[in-house]
Amino acid sequence: MTRLSLASLIAASAASLFAVTLDAHAQTAAPAASAAGAPELHAADKTFIADGTQTVSTQRDAARIADSRSTDREVKAFAEKIVADYTKLGDAMRAASPRGVDVPRDDPDTAVLDGIKNLRGADFDKAYIEQVALAGQQKTLSAFQAEIASGRDAGLKKAATDGLPLIQADYAKAQELAKRKHLGG
């Protein structure tokens, strides 16, 4: 039986411990990846992608419906601006997402769209302003503000920060429109 000196035994133990420590550090230091190779996002970033894209898609698609269902010039003008603004927001979110992370292009809340798509004229305008322009804008604001406060991905956080002033301006316009039409807001 070979006898090792105490110094050799300590050196071997230290080397083994060092190797285990390096291996553990390498596993935690590398960004986590899903099975498909996409980076694993923080929960706040995942929520922003899911909720943010849904509210943006819902706003955009409801505004497109307003073009054919509304008879009010002001509602149509507001809706045209929303289509343009929210198309840009959706594109910005997709561009800011980490490589390999799927950001849905079209994922609206169908319950909201179903609630307005069969209405016309003044009934449509009232529902669109209250349910989409006001309540929907609030949801969009909340999604973007939550990403700014809690998001970890720098690109997504920047997209939320850059998009927030546009959403706030559109929400203020929605409130003005509601006030002019004598609706809640």
Backbone torsions as a table, in degrees:
resi	resn	phi	psi	omega
1	MET	NA	133.5	-177.9
2	THR	-83.8	134.2	178.7
3	ARG	-101.4	127.6	177.5
4	LEU	-98.2	143.9	176.5
5	SER	-71.9	158.7	179.4
6	LEU	-59.5	-38.5	179.7
7	ALA	-65.0	-41.2	179.1
8	SER	-65.7	-40.3	179.1
9	LEU	-64.5	-43.5	178.3
10	ILE	-65.0	-42.4	179.9
11	ALA	-63.6	-42.3	179.8
12	ALA	-66.0	-41.2	178.1
13	SER	-64.1	-42.6	179.7
14	ALA	-64.9	-40.5	179.1
15	ALA	-64.1	-42.1	178.6
16	SER	-63.9	-45.2	179.1
17	LEU	-62.5	-40.6	178.6
18	PHE	-63.0	-42.7	-179.9
19	ALA	-64.1	-42.4	178.5
20	VAL	-65.0	-41.6	179.0
21	THR	-63.2	-44.3	178.6
22	LEU	-62.0	-42.6	-179.5
23	ASP	-63.3	-44.6	179.3
24	ALA	-64.5	-40.8	178.8
25	HIS	-64.5	-40.7	-179.6
26	ALA	-64.2	-35.6	179.9
27	GLN	-71.3	-35.1	-179.4
28	THR	-87.6	-24.0	-177.8
29	ALA	-78.8	-31.6	-179.4
30	ALA	-73.7	141.1	178.3
31	PRO	-62.4	138.5	179.2
32	ALA	-68.0	146.7	179.3
33	ALA	-131.1	146.2	177.4
34	SER	-77.6	177.3	-178.8
35	ALA	-60.4	-30.6	-178.3
36	ALA	-84.1	-1.4	179.0
37	GLY	92.9	0.9	178.6
38	ALA	-79.8	146.9	178.8
39	PRO	-65.8	146.2	177.9
40	GLU	-82.2	123.0	-177.6
41	LEU	-92.5	155.2	173.1
42	HIS	-64.9	152.7	-178.0
43	ALA	-56.5	-39.2	-179.8
44	ALA	-64.4	-37.9	178.8
45	ASP	-69.2	-39.8	176.6
46	LYS	-62.5	-42.4	179.3
47	THR	-63.6	-41.2	178.7
48	PHE	-62.2	-43.9	179.4
49	ILE	-63.1	-44.0	-178.4
50	ALA	-70.2	-55.6	-175.8
51	ASP	-72.9	-41.6	-178.9
52	GLY	-63.2	-46.0	-179.7
53	THR	-68.2	-34.2	178.8
54	GLN	-67.5	-44.7	-179.7
55	THR	-68.2	-37.4	178.2
56	VAL	-65.0	-45.6	178.5
57	SER	-63.6	-40.2	180.0
58	THR	-64.3	-45.3	178.6
59	GLN	-59.9	-47.5	-178.3
60	ARG	-62.6	-48.5	-176.6
61	ASP	-69.3	-36.8	176.8
62	ALA	-66.1	-37.1	177.8
63	ALA	-65.5	-35.1	176.1
64	ARG	-65.9	-38.2	176.9
65	ILE	-64.1	-36.9	-179.1
66	ALA	-59.0	-30.6	-179.5
67	ASP	-60.1	-36.6	-178.0
68	SER	-99.2	-18.7	-175.1
69	ARG	-100.3	-26.6	-177.8
70	SER	-86.6	147.8	173.8
71	THR	-111.2	0.7	-176.3
72	ASP	-93.1	126.4	-179.0
73	ARG	-59.7	-42.2	-178.9
74	GLU	-67.1	-40.4	179.2
75	VAL	-64.7	-43.0	179.1
76	LYS	-63.8	-41.7	179.1
77	ALA	-64.3	-41.9	177.1
78	PHE	-61.6	-45.6	-178.2
79	ALA	-63.3	-39.4	178.1
80	GLU	-60.4	-41.5	178.6
81	LYS	-65.3	-40.2	179.6
82	ILE	-63.8	-42.5	178.6
83	VAL	-57.5	-47.9	-179.0
84	ALA	-64.5	-47.9	-177.0
85	ASP	-64.5	-43.8	-173.5
86	TYR	-80.3	-22.3	170.6
87	THR	-66.0	-42.8	177.5
88	LYS	-64.0	-41.7	179.5
89	LEU	-61.8	-45.0	178.9
90	GLY	-61.4	-43.2	177.7
91	ASP	-62.6	-40.8	179.7
92	ALA	-64.7	-39.2	178.5
93	MET	-65.0	-42.6	178.7
94	ARG	-65.1	-41.3	-179.3
95	ALA	-67.3	-31.6	-176.9
96	ALA	-83.7	-15.7	-176.5
97	SER	-69.5	147.1	178.7
98	PRO	-60.4	149.1	179.7
99	ARG	-56.6	131.4	178.8
100	GLY	92.7	-7.3	179.0
101	VAL	-94.7	124.9	-178.3
102	ASP	-81.7	121.6	175.1
103	VAL	-112.1	115.1	-176.8
104	PRO	-58.3	138.2	178.1
105	ARG	-81.9	-36.9	-175.7
106	ASP	-140.6	100.4	-177.4
107	ASP	-141.3	58.3	-176.9
108	PRO	-74.5	162.2	174.1
109	ASP	-78.3	102.5	-174.5
110	THR	-64.8	-27.6	178.4
111	ALA	-63.2	-40.3	178.5
112	VAL	-65.9	-47.1	-179.3
113	LEU	-64.2	-40.8	178.2
114	ASP	-63.6	-31.0	-179.5
115	GLY	-70.7	-18.7	-178.4
116	ILE	-117.4	-17.6	-168.8
117	LYS	-68.9	-20.3	179.8
118	ASN	-99.6	3.9	179.3
119	LEU	-92.1	159.3	177.9
120	ARG	-142.8	158.8	173.5
121	GLY	59.4	-136.1	-175.6
122	ALA	-63.1	-35.8	177.6
123	ASP	-63.6	-42.0	177.1
124	PHE	-63.0	-48.4	-176.8
125	ASP	-56.4	-45.1	-179.7
126	LYS	-61.9	-49.8	-179.1
127	ALA	-64.3	-42.8	-179.0
128	TYR	-62.4	-46.5	-177.9
129	ILE	-65.5	-46.4	-175.7
130	GLU	-74.2	-46.8	-172.6
131	GLN	-84.9	-32.4	-175.2
132	VAL	-105.8	-59.0	-174.4
133	ALA	-63.8	-38.1	-179.9
134	LEU	-93.4	-62.7	-176.6
135	ALA	-64.9	-41.3	179.6
136	GLY	-66.3	-39.3	178.1
137	GLN	-64.2	-37.1	178.0
138	GLN	-62.8	-40.8	178.0
139	LYS	-63.7	-40.9	179.5
140	THR	-65.0	-44.8	176.6
141	LEU	-56.4	-46.1	-178.8
142	SER	-61.5	-42.5	-179.6
143	ALA	-63.4	-43.6	-178.8
144	PHE	-71.2	-39.9	178.4
145	GLN	-65.4	-37.6	178.6
146	ALA	-64.9	-39.2	178.1
147	GLU	-65.4	-41.1	179.4
148	ILE	-62.7	-40.9	-177.3
149	ALA	-76.4	-38.0	-169.6
150	SER	-123.1	-10.0	-176.9
151	GLY	-65.2	152.9	-179.9
152	ARG	-113.3	-25.0	-178.8
153	ASP	-78.4	122.1	-174.9
154	ALA	-61.5	-40.4	-179.1
155	GLY	-65.9	-45.0	179.3
156	LEU	-66.8	-39.3	179.3
157	LYS	-64.2	-40.1	177.9
158	LYS	-66.0	-41.2	177.7
159	ALA	-61.0	-40.2	178.3
160	ALA	-66.9	-43.1	179.7
161	THR	-64.6	-42.7	179.5
162	ASP	-69.0	-33.9	-177.7
163	GLY	-81.6	-23.5	-174.9
164	LEU	-57.1	-45.4	179.8
165	PRO	-60.1	-36.1	178.2
166	LEU	-65.3	-44.4	179.6
167	ILE	-64.8	-42.5	178.6
168	GLN	-62.3	-41.2	178.8
169	ALA	-65.5	-42.4	178.6
170	ASP	-66.1	-37.5	177.4
171	TYR	-65.3	-40.6	177.3
172	ALA	-62.6	-39.9	177.0
173	LYS	-65.2	-37.9	177.1
174	ALA	-63.7	-40.6	178.2
175	GLN	-65.3	-40.7	177.1
176	GLU	-63.5	-42.8	179.2
177	LEU	-62.4	-43.8	178.9
178	ALA	-61.9	-41.3	-179.8
179	LYS	-65.1	-43.3	178.6
180	ARG	-63.6	-31.0	-179.3
181	LYS	-93.1	4.8	179.1
182	HIS	59.0	45.2	177.8
183	LEU	-115.7	163.9	179.9
184	GLY	-59.1	148.0	177.9
185	GLY	157.4	NA	NA
